[in-house]
Amino acid sequence: MEKEIIVYSTPLCVPCENLKKFLREEGLEFKVKDIMMDSEAAELLEEKGVRSAPALGINGKILFGVDLRPENLRKELYL
């Protein structure tokens, strides 16, 4: 089953760009939602307790903070 991957990002966010680069290097397709422009995406993150970008959605599960370290991401992405 292909996973739906969404990067929740903001403009000029270096960690956001690093996350997108990591996903591209892993050969994964993903969507990007700019939480400064997409109020629904911003509200979703707020409901989940996420206070800053980047965050990553994998099939509806939101990852942020230490969950975004490469070793943790690989575990989530390849389950």
Buried (B, 14 or more C-beta within 10 A) or exposed (E): EEBEBBBBBBEEBEEBEEBBEBBEEBEBEBEBBBBEEBEEBBEBBEEBEBEEBBBBBBEEEBBBEEBBEEEEBEEBBEE
